[in-house]
């Protein structure tokens, strides 16, 4: 059974403490990326997206354009 927040005693932590814990967990995962597996479906999707970009690099939007569009929406 997966560990639940209440079972780990996380319910008593403040939001700031939980964010710090989350950061520590993320750092521990990213310290050894070889241990993380990427599903074949995600690898295939990344390959497809990269091929589309290589074929037509101007088809997408820059991050600046995307942010501007999002900020312009209610």
Secondary structure as UniProt FT lines:
FT   TURN            5..9
FT   HELIX           10..12
FT   HELIX           15..30
FT   TURN            31..32
FT   HELIX           33..35
FT   HELIX           40..55
FT   TURN            57..58
FT   HELIX           63..72
//
